[in-house]
Amino acid sequence: MNAFWSLSRRMLRYRAALLGALGMALVSAGSMGAGLVGLLPVLDKVLGKDRAGLPELATRLNESSWVAGRIPPQLIAALPEGPVTALVAMMLGLGVLTVIGATGNFLHVYLSLTLVNRTIAGIRREVFHRVVRMPLAAIIAAGGSSEPSTGSSAGGGGRDEGGPSTGVGGASDTVSRLINDCNGLGQGLNALLSKAVAQVTKGVAALGAAVYVDLRLTLAALIAGVVAGVIIRKLGKRIRRASRAALESQADLYGVATEALQGLRVVKVHGAERFEAGRFHRINKSVMHELNRVRTARALASPLIETLAVFTFGALAVVMGKAILDNHVDPSEFILTMASLGVAGGSLKPLTGILGDIQTSAAAADRLAELTKTRPEPGHDLKLPKLARHAQSIEFRGVTFHYPRSNRPSLSNVSLTIQHGETVAFVGPNGSGKTTLLALVPRLFDPDPNVGGQVLIDGRDVRLFSVRSLRRQIGVVTQETILFKGTIRGNIAYGAENATEERIIHAAQRARAHEFITQLTGGYDAAVGEQGLTLSGGQRQRLAIARAMLRDPAILILDEATSMIDADSEAKIAEALQEFSRGRTSLIVAHRLSTVISADRIVVMDQGRIVDVGRHGELMKRCTVYRSIAERQLLSPG
C-alpha cells in the first residue's frame, strides 16, 4: 500500500479542492448526526412521554452543558406553545438539516471527483514523460526483444523513423500501465476520497449520536466492529495480491491482441488465425482466473460483515429488550440508539467494498510507481554541454554490447574510425551486429560500462554531451518506416525545428515525394491514418527520407532505406540520397549490391565482430564472408 499512499499524496497539490471536499463531507455528516440527536424529542412526543411545548424544550436545552445559556430568554418567550406546534417545528428543522446535508454531499462528491481527475491526469502525464525518456534497453528488457532497428530516438529527442523493434511485450505492458493502471488508481482515489471519507464521516456522526444517547449500548456494539475490521484486513490483502496478478495478465492480453492485429496481414496469409485465437484464449483464461480470485474475496466480505451485524443486533435486542421490560432502559433511547447504530453500520458497511477497491487500486499503484522511479536515459541533464556539429570523425573504440536477456554479446570489442564525409556500408549475416553498432551513434544504447568501450564524435565521447544536441545532427531512415496520425506536412516536419513550408516542400522534392503528395486530396494537409496505413510502403519510405533530409543532419544513417521502394523509382531515390549525402558522413546498412559498390568503404561484420574492411573488389578476393554475402544475399541492381 505504500505506493498507493505515496501517489495519493499528489492530491495535496490541490489543497483548496481537498479542503473543500473534506469540509463538505463534515457538513453533510454533521447535519445527519444533528438530525439523529434531534429525533430524540420527536420520539418522546410520538411515544407520549413528553408533551412539552417549544418554550419548555428550549429552556431545557439552554440549561444543558452543550448550550450553556446561549439561547436568549426573549427568543424562548417568543416561541409558540403547544405540543403539536413543537412537533411540526422539530420536523421542519430536521428537513432543513436534510437539505443542508444533501447540499454538502453534492459538493463533496463534485469536488472529490474534480480533485481525483486532476491528480490522475497529472500522474498520467508524469508517467508518460518518464516512459518516453526511459532507456530503450529497459523497454526491450520488458518485452524480451532482440536486435532493434536504429531509428527510435534519433530524431530530436523523440521517436523517429522506424522505431526499434522493442517487443510488443515491453511496449504493451507500458501502455497498459499508462491507461489501465491509471484508471485503476483513479478508481481507488475516488473510493478513498469521495466514498470512504463520506461514509466514515457519516458513520462517525451516527456513532457519536449513539454514544450521546446511550454509551453502554454503543460500546457493546463496537466489539463487533473490531471483529469486522480484522476480517476486512485479511480479505484486503488477498484482493491486493490477486489484483496485481490480474493487471499483469491483462497487460499480456493487451500485448497479444496488439501484436495479432498489427500483424493481421501476416496472420492471414499464413493461415494462423487458429493459432492466434488459441494464444489469446490461453491468456484470456489466465486473466479470468486472476479476476475470479478477486471476485471470491470481494464477494465473501459483505456476507460475513452482514452475518456478524445480524447476530450482534440480535444479541443486543435480547439484552436490551429485557432491560426495557424491567423498566431499566427508556424505550425511546433504545430505539434511537439502535437507529443510530443502524445508520452507522449502513454507512460503514460499504467500506468493505470501498477497501476492496482501494486494495485493487494499490496493485495498480505499485506498477505505476515502478515507472515513476525509473531513471531517464543518460544524456538529458540540462547541465551537459552541447556537442558541436560533426566535422572530423566518428570512432568506435573497443565497443562491446549485450542486449538484455541475451546470452552472448551483440558486439564484441569493435573498433572502427570513419572520417567526416565518408560513406561506409555495413554488411553481414542477420544478427551480425551491424544495426546495433549504428544504434550506438545516436545513443539509443551505450557500450557495456563494465568493458569500457567508447563512441567518439570528433574525438569526444558522446556520453559527455547532451543527447539532444547529438540527435539533432543525425538523420535516420530505416526499413521499418513509422508515420504518425496527422498530416503529410506534420510527418515530414516531425522533430524538426523551424520547419517552414518552403523547407518542407524542398525536402519532399529531394526525396521524390512531392509529386505523389500533390496528387493526394489535400496535398500536404492530407490526413495520414494510424501507422501510415493510408499510404503505400514506397510512399511511407519517401516521407521518411524527406523527414531525414529536412533535419539537415551531419550524420546520415540508412538502414535498408530503399527496401520498400519499387525498382522504377529506386534509381531516382538513390540519386537523391547520393546527392544529399555529399559533405555528410553516411552509415549504410544495405541489401543492394549497387549501394555497397558505391560506398567509400565496406565493413564486413559477423557474430558481433568486424572481420574485414575494404572496397568491393578487394573484399571479393580476400574475405570469404563478404564473398558469400555478395553472391547469395546482396541483390543486383534493378
C-alpha positions in Angstrom: 0.0 0.0 0.0 3.0 2.3 0.3 2.9 3.2 -3.4 -0.9 3.9 -3.2 -0.5 6.3 -0.3 2.5 7.9 -1.9 0.6 8.6 -5.1 -2.4 9.7 -3.1 -0.4 12.5 -1.6 -0.3 14.0 -5.0 -3.8 15.3 -4.2 -2.2 17.7 -1.6 -1.1 19.7 -4.6 -4.7 20.9 -4.9 -5.2 21.9 -1.3 -8.2 24.2 -1.9 -10.3 21.5 -3.6 -9.1 18.9 -1.0 -10.1 21.1 2.0 -13.3 22.0 0.3 -14.2 18.3 -0.2 -13.3 17.3 3.3 -15.2 20.3 4.7 -18.4 19.4 2.7 -18.1 15.8 4.0 -18.1 17.2 7.6 -21.1 19.4 6.8 -23.0 16.5 5.4 -22.2 14.2 8.2 -22.7 16.8 10.9 -26.2 17.6 9.7 -27.0 13.9 9.7 -25.7 13.5 13.3 -27.6 16.5 14.5 -30.7 15.2 12.8 -30.4 11.9 14.7 -30.0 13.5 18.0 -32.9 15.8 17.2 -35.1 12.7 16.7 -35.0 12.0 20.5 -37.6 14.7 21.5 -39.6 13.7 18.4 -39.8 10.1 19.6 -40.6 11.3 23.1 -43.6 13.2 21.8 -44.7 10.4 19.4 -44.5 7.8 22.2 -46.4 10.1 24.5 -43.7 10.5 27.1 -43.2 14.3 26.8 -45.9 16.7 25.8 -44.0 19.9 26.4 -44.1 22.8 24.0 -41.3 24.7 22.3 -40.6 27.2 25.1 -40.1 24.4 27.6 -37.9 22.4 25.3 -35.8 25.4 24.5 -35.4 26.1 28.3 -34.2 22.6 28.9 -31.8 22.9 26.0 -30.5 26.2 27.3 -29.7 24.6 30.7 -27.7 21.8 29.2 -23.9 21.8 29.2 -23.8 21.8 25.4 -25.6 25.1 25.0 -25.0 26.7 28.5 -27.4 29.7 28.3 -26.6 30.8 24.8 -30.3 31.0 23.7 -31.7 34.5 24.6 -34.7 34.4 27.0 -36.6 36.8 24.6 -36.3 34.2 21.9 -37.6 31.4 24.2 -40.6 33.6 25.2 -41.4 34.3 21.5 -41.7 30.5 20.7 -45.3 29.2 20.1 -46.9 27.0 22.7 -48.4 23.5 22.2 -47.0 20.0 21.6 -48.3 19.7 18.1 -46.6 23.0 17.1 -43.4 21.8 18.7 -43.6 18.6 16.7 -44.1 20.4 13.4 -41.3 22.8 14.2 -38.9 20.0 15.0 -39.8 18.1 11.8 -39.2 21.3 9.8 -35.8 21.7 11.5 -34.9 18.1 10.5 -36.0 18.9 7.0 -33.6 21.9 6.9 -30.8 19.7 8.2 -31.5 17.2 5.5 -31.3 19.9 2.8 -28.0 21.1 4.2 -26.7 17.6 4.3 -27.7 16.9 0.7 -26.0 20.1 -0.5 -22.9 19.2 1.4 -22.9 15.7 0.0 -23.2 17.0 -3.6 -20.4 19.5 -3.2 -18.2 16.8 -1.5 -18.6 14.4 -4.4 -18.2 17.2 -7.0 -15.0 18.5 -5.5 -13.7 15.0 -4.9 -14.1 13.8 -8.5 -12.6 17.0 -9.7 -9.6 16.5 -7.5 -9.2 12.9 -8.5 -9.4 13.6 -12.2 -6.8 16.4 -11.9 -4.5 14.1 -9.9 -4.7 11.2 -12.3 -4.2 13.5 -15.3 -1.0 14.7 -13.6 0.2 11.2 -12.7 -0.5 10.0 -16.3 1.4 13.0 -17.7 4.4 12.4 -15.4 4.4 8.6 -16.2 4.3 9.2 -20.0 7.1 11.8 -19.6 9.2 9.2 -17.8 8.3 6.5 -20.4 9.4 8.5 -23.4 12.7 9.2 -21.7 13.3 5.6 -20.5 16.4 3.9 -21.7 15.5 1.8 -24.8 17.1 -1.2 -23.2 14.7 -1.0 -20.3 11.7 -1.4 -22.6 13.4 -4.1 -24.6 14.1 -6.0 -21.3 10.3 -5.8 -20.5 9.5 -7.2 -23.9 12.3 -9.7 -24.3 13.2 -8.4 -27.7 16.4 -8.8 -29.6 18.2 -6.6 -32.0 16.3 -3.4 -32.8 16.4 -1.0 -35.8 18.3 2.2 -35.3 15.7 4.9 -35.6 13.8 5.3 -32.4 15.2 8.4 -30.8 17.5 9.6 -33.5 15.1 12.5 -34.2 15.3 15.4 -31.9 15.0 13.7 -28.5 11.9 11.7 -29.5 11.0 8.9 -31.8 11.9 8.9 -35.4 11.9 6.7 -38.5 11.4 3.1 -37.9 11.4 2.9 -34.2 13.1 0.0 -32.6 11.6 -3.4 -32.5 11.1 -3.1 -28.8 9.0 -6.2 -28.5 5.2 -6.0 -28.0 5.5 -7.3 -24.5 7.5 -4.3 -23.3 5.5 -1.7 -25.2 2.1 -3.2 -24.4 2.9 -3.6 -20.7 3.9 0.1 -20.6 0.8 1.2 -22.4 -1.3 -0.9 -20.1 0.2 0.8 -17.1 -0.4 4.2 -18.7 -4.1 3.6 -19.4 -5.4 0.6 -17.3 -3.4 1.2 -14.2 -4.0 4.9 -14.2 -7.7 4.2 -14.5 -7.4 1.7 -11.7 -5.6 4.2 -9.5 -8.3 6.7 -10.2 -11.0 4.3 -9.0 -9.0 3.8 -5.8 -8.6 7.5 -5.2 -12.2 8.1 -5.9 -13.1 5.3 -3.5 -10.9 6.9 -0.9 -11.9 10.5 -1.2 -15.5 10.6 -2.5 -16.7 7.4 -0.9 -14.7 6.4 2.1 -14.5 9.9 3.5 -18.2 10.4 3.1 -19.1 7.0 4.6 -16.6 7.3 7.5 -17.7 10.8 8.5 -21.4 9.8 8.4 -20.6 6.6 10.3 -18.7 8.6 12.9 -21.5 11.2 13.2 -24.1 8.4 13.6 -21.9 6.7 16.1 -21.5 9.9 18.0 -25.2 10.3 18.2 -25.5 6.7 19.5 -22.8 7.5 22.2 -24.7 10.6 23.2 -27.9 8.7 23.7 -26.6 5.5 25.3 -22.9 4.9 25.8 -23.1 1.4 27.2 -25.2 0.0 24.4 -22.8 1.6 21.8 -19.7 0.2 23.4 -21.2 -3.3 23.3 -21.9 -2.9 19.6 -18.3 -1.7 18.9 -17.0 -5.2 19.8 -18.5 -6.5 16.6 -16.8 -3.6 14.7 -13.4 -4.8 15.8 -14.0 -8.3 14.5 -15.3 -6.8 11.2 -12.1 -4.8 10.9 -9.9 -7.9 11.2 -12.0 -9.7 8.6 -11.7 -6.7 6.2 -8.0 -6.5 6.7 -7.4 -10.2 5.9 -9.6 -10.1 2.8 -8.0 -6.8 1.6 -4.5 -8.4 1.5 -5.9 -11.2 -0.7 -7.6 -8.8 -3.0 -4.4 -6.8 -3.5 -2.3 -9.8 -4.4 -4.9 -11.2 -6.8 -5.4 -7.7 -8.4 -1.8 -7.3 -9.2 -1.6 -10.7 -10.9 -4.8 -9.7 -12.8 -3.2 -6.5 -14.0 -0.1 -8.3 -15.2 -2.2 -10.8 -17.1 -4.2 -8.0 -18.7 -1.0 -6.4 -19.9 -0.1 -9.8 -21.5 -3.5 -9.9 -23.1 -3.2 -6.4 -24.4 0.2 -7.3 -26.0 -1.1 -10.5 -27.7 -4.1 -8.6 -29.1 -2.0 -5.7 -30.3 0.6 -8.0 -31.9 -2.0 -10.0 -33.7 -4.0 -7.0 -35.0 -0.9 -5.1 -36.1 0.4 -8.1 -38.0 -3.0 -9.2 -39.3 -1.8 -9.4 -42.8 0.9 -11.9 -41.8 -1.6 -13.8 -39.7 -4.0 -14.2 -42.6 -1.5 -15.1 -45.3 0.0 -17.8 -43.1 -3.4 -19.2 -42.0 -2.5 -18.6 -38.4 -5.9 -17.4 -37.2 -6.5 -20.5 -35.1 -3.0 -20.2 -33.5 -3.6 -16.6 -32.6 -7.1 -17.3 -31.3 -5.7 -20.1 -29.1 -2.9 -17.9 -27.8 -5.4 -15.2 -26.9 -7.7 -17.8 -25.3 -5.0 -19.1 -23.0 -4.0 -15.7 -21.7 -7.7 -14.7 -21.5 -8.4 -17.7 -19.3 -5.4 -16.6 -17.1 -6.9 -13.2 -16.7 -10.3 -14.7 -15.9 -8.7 -16.9 -13.2 -7.0 -14.0 -11.5 -10.1 -11.9 -11.6 -12.1 -14.7 -10.1 -9.6 -14.8 -7.2 -10.5 -11.1 -6.7 -14.2 -12.0 -7.1 -14.1 -14.6 -4.3 -12.5 -12.2 -1.8 -14.8 -9.3 -2.6 -18.0 -11.5 -2.6 -17.1 -13.0 0.7 -16.5 -9.7 2.5 -20.1 -8.3 2.5 -21.9 -11.5 3.6 -19.5 -12.0 6.5 -20.0 -8.5 7.8 -23.8 -8.7 7.4 -23.9 -12.0 9.3 -21.8 -10.6 12.1 -24.1 -7.5 12.2 -27.3 -9.5 12.4 -26.0 -11.7 15.3 -24.8 -8.6 17.1 -28.1 -6.8 16.6 -30.0 -9.9 17.8 -27.9 -10.3 20.9 -28.3 -6.6 21.8 -32.1 -6.7 21.1 -32.5 -9.6 23.5 -30.4 -8.0 26.3 -32.0 -4.5 25.9 -35.5 -5.9 25.4 -35.3 -7.5 28.9 -34.0 -4.2 30.3 -36.9 -2.3 28.7 -39.4 -4.8 30.2 -37.8 -4.4 33.6 -38.0 -0.5 33.2 -34.2 -0.1 33.4 -33.9 1.4 29.9 -36.0 4.1 28.2 -37.7 2.8 25.0 -37.1 6.0 23.0 -33.4 6.0 23.9 -33.1 2.3 22.9 -34.9 2.9 19.6 -32.8 5.9 18.8 -29.5 4.2 19.8 -30.3 1.2 17.7 -31.3 3.5 14.8 -28.1 5.5 15.1 -26.1 2.3 15.2 -28.0 1.1 12.2 -27.2 4.3 10.3 -23.5 3.9 11.4 -23.5 0.3 10.2 -25.2 1.3 7.0 -22.6 4.0 6.4 -19.7 1.8 7.3 -20.9 -1.3 5.5 -19.9 -0.1 2.0 -16.3 0.2 3.4 -15.8 -3.5 2.7 -16.3 -2.8 -1.0 -14.5 0.5 -0.8 -11.5 -1.0 0.8 -11.6 -3.8 -1.8 -11.4 -1.0 -4.5 -8.5 0.6 -2.7 -6.6 -2.7 -2.4 -7.2 -3.3 -6.2 -6.0 0.2 -6.9 -2.9 -0.4 -4.7 -1.8 -3.1 -7.2 -2.1 -0.6 -10.0 -0.2 2.0 -7.9 2.6 -0.4 -7.4 3.0 -0.9 -11.1 2.8 2.9 -11.8 5.4 3.6 -9.0 7.8 1.3 -10.8 7.6 3.6 -13.8 7.9 6.8 -11.8 11.1 5.6 -10.2 12.8 4.6 -13.5 15.8 6.7 -14.4 15.7 8.5 -17.7 18.2 7.6 -20.4 21.5 9.3 -19.8 22.3 12.5 -21.5 19.2 14.5 -20.7 20.9 16.5 -18.0 20.5 20.2 -18.9 23.9 20.9 -17.4 25.7 18.8 -20.1 27.4 20.9 -22.8 26.1 20.7 -26.4 28.0 18.7 -28.9 29.4 20.8 -31.8 28.3 19.8 -35.3 30.2 16.8 -36.5 33.1 17.8 -38.8 36.0 15.4 -38.3 35.4 11.7 -37.5 33.2 9.0 -35.8 35.1 6.4 -33.8 34.0 3.2 -32.2 36.7 2.3 -29.7 36.7 -1.2 -28.2 32.9 -1.3 -28.1 31.1 -4.3 -26.5 27.3 -4.5 -26.0 24.9 -7.1 -24.6 21.1 -6.9 -25.1 19.0 -7.6 -22.0 18.3 -11.3 -21.6 20.9 -12.2 -24.2 23.4 -14.9 -23.6 26.1 -13.6 -26.0 27.3 -10.1 -26.8 25.8 -8.5 -29.9 29.0 -6.5 -30.3 32.4 -7.7 -29.1 35.4 -5.3 -28.9 34.5 -3.4 -32.1 36.9 -0.7 -33.2 36.4 1.5 -36.3 37.2 5.0 -37.4 35.1 6.8 -40.0 36.1 10.1 -41.5 33.7 13.0 -42.0 32.1 13.0 -45.4 32.8 9.3 -45.8 30.2 6.8 -47.0 30.6 3.5 -45.2 28.4 0.4 -45.9 27.9 -2.3 -43.3 27.1 -5.8 -44.4 26.9 -9.1 -42.7 24.6 -12.1 -41.9 21.5 -11.5 -39.9 22.3 -10.9 -36.2 25.9 -9.9 -37.0 25.5 -6.6 -35.1 25.6 -4.1 -37.9 22.3 -2.4 -36.9 23.2 -2.5 -33.2 26.5 -0.8 -34.0 24.8 2.1 -35.8 22.3 2.4 -32.9 25.2 3.4 -30.7 25.8 6.6 -32.7 22.5 8.4 -31.6 22.9 6.7 -28.1 19.9 4.5 -28.4 22.3 2.3 -26.4 25.6 2.8 -24.7 28.5 0.3 -24.7 28.6 -2.0 -21.8 30.0 0.1 -18.9 32.0 -2.7 -17.4 34.0 -3.2 -20.6 34.9 0.5 -21.1 34.2 0.9 -24.8 33.6 4.4 -26.3 31.8 6.1 -29.2 33.5 9.3 -30.1 32.5 12.1 -32.5 35.3 14.4 -33.5 37.4 12.8 -30.7 34.9 13.5 -28.0 33.0 10.8 -26.0 29.3 11.3 -26.8 28.4 10.4 -23.2 29.8 13.7 -22.0 27.4 15.8 -24.1 23.7 16.5 -24.3 21.9 13.7 -26.1 19.5 16.1 -27.7 22.4 18.1 -29.3 23.8 14.8 -30.6 20.5 13.6 -32.1 19.7 16.9 -33.7 22.6 16.3 -36.1 21.6 12.8 -37.0 19.1 11.7 -39.7 17.8 8.1 -39.8 15.9 6.2 -42.4 15.1 2.6 -41.7 13.3 -0.2 -43.5 10.5 -0.2 -40.9 9.0 3.2 -41.5 6.9 4.7 -38.8 4.4 7.5 -39.6 2.1 9.2 -37.1 -1.6 10.0 -37.2 -1.8 13.6 -38.5 -1.0 15.2 -41.9 1.7 14.7 -44.5 3.2 18.1 -43.5 3.3 17.1 -39.8 5.0 13.8 -40.5 7.7 15.4 -42.7 8.3 18.2 -40.1 8.3 15.7 -37.1 11.0 16.5 -34.6 12.4 19.4 -36.8 12.6 23.0 -35.5 11.8 26.0 -37.7 10.3 23.8 -40.4 8.9 26.3 -42.8 6.6 25.5 -45.7 9.3 26.1 -48.2 11.8 23.8 -46.4 9.1 21.0 -46.1 8.3 21.2 -49.9 12.0 21.3 -50.8 12.7 18.2 -48.7 9.8 16.4 -50.3 11.0 17.3 -53.7 14.5 16.0 -53.0 13.0 12.7 -51.7 10.9 12.4 -54.8 7.8 12.6 -52.7 6.4 15.9 -53.9 4.7 14.5 -57.0 2.6 11.9 -55.2 1.8 14.3 -52.3 0.3 16.9 -54.6 -1.9 14.2 -56.1 -3.4 13.4 -52.8 -6.7 15.1 -51.7 -5.5 18.0 -49.5 -1.9 17.8 -50.7 0.5 18.4 -47.8 -2.6 18.7 -45.5 -3.8 15.2 -46.5 -4.6 13.0 -43.5 -2.3 10.2 -42.6 -4.0 7.3 -40.9 -2.7 5.3 -37.9 0.7 3.8 -38.7 0.5 5.4 -42.1 -1.6 2.6 -43.5 -3.4 5.0 -45.8 -0.2 5.2 -47.9 1.7 2.6 -49.8 5.0 1.2 -48.5 7.0 3.2 -51.0 5.2 6.4 -50.2 5.9 6.0 -46.5 9.5 5.4 -47.2 9.8 8.6 -49.3 8.2 10.6 -46.5 10.7 9.1 -44.0 13.6 10.1 -46.4 12.1 13.6 -46.7 11.9 13.8 -42.9 15.6 13.0 -42.6 16.5 15.5 -45.3 14.6 18.3 -43.6 16.7 17.9 -40.5 19.9 18.8 -42.5 21.9 16.2 -40.5 25.7 16.0 -40.3 25.4 12.2 -39.9 23.0 10.1 -42.1 22.1 6.6 -41.1 20.4 4.5 -43.7 19.3 1.0 -42.6 18.0 -0.7 -45.8 16.3 2.6 -46.6 15.2 1.8 -50.1 13.9 -1.7 -49.5 10.2 -0.7 -49.8 10.6 1.4 -53.0 9.8 0.0 -56.4 12.6 -0.6 -58.9 11.5 2.2 -61.2 11.9 4.9 -58.5 14.8 3.4 -56.6 17.4 4.8 -59.0 15.9 8.3 -58.5 15.9 7.9 -54.7 19.4 6.6 -54.8 20.5 9.6 -56.8 18.8 11.9 -54.4 20.4 10.2 -51.4 23.8 10.3 -53.1 23.4 14.0 -53.8 22.1 14.6 -50.2 25.0 12.7 -48.6 27.7 14.9 -50.0 29.5 16.7 -47.2 27.8 14.3 -44.7 29.0 11.2 -43.0 26.8 8.3 -44.3 26.5 5.0 -42.5 24.5 2.5 -44.6 23.2 -1.0 -43.9 22.4 -2.1 -47.5 20.8 -5.0 -49.3 21.5 -3.7 -52.8 24.8 -4.5 -54.4 24.8 -1.1 -56.2 24.7 0.7 -52.9 27.5 -1.4 -51.4 29.8 -1.0 -54.5 29.4 2.8 -54.5 30.4 3.2 -50.8 33.9 4.5 -49.9 34.4 1.6 -47.7 32.6 -1.6 -46.8 32.6 -3.0 -43.3 32.0 -6.7 -43.0 30.6 -8.0 -39.7 30.0 -11.5 -38.4 28.9 -12.6 -34.9 29.4 -9.1 -33.4 32.8 -8.5 -34.8 34.4 -6.7 -37.7 36.0 -9.3 -39.9 37.2 -7.1 -42.7 37.1 -3.6 -44.2 37.8 -2.6 -47.7 36.3 -2.0 -51.2 34.2 -4.4 -53.1 36.9 -5.8 -55.4 39.3 -6.2 -52.5 36.8 -8.0 -50.3 35.7 -10.3 -53.0 39.3 -11.6 -53.3 40.2 -11.9 -49.7 37.0 -12.1 -47.5 35.0 -15.4 -47.6 32.2 -13.9 -45.5 31.7 -11.0 -47.8 32.0 -13.1 -51.0 29.3 -15.4 -49.6 27.0 -12.4 -48.8 27.7 -10.8 -52.2 26.8 -14.0 -54.1 23.8 -15.1 -52.1 22.3 -12.2 -50.3 23.0 -8.8 -51.9 20.6 -8.1 -54.7 21.7 -7.0 -58.1 20.6 -3.5 -59.3 17.0 -3.5 -60.6 
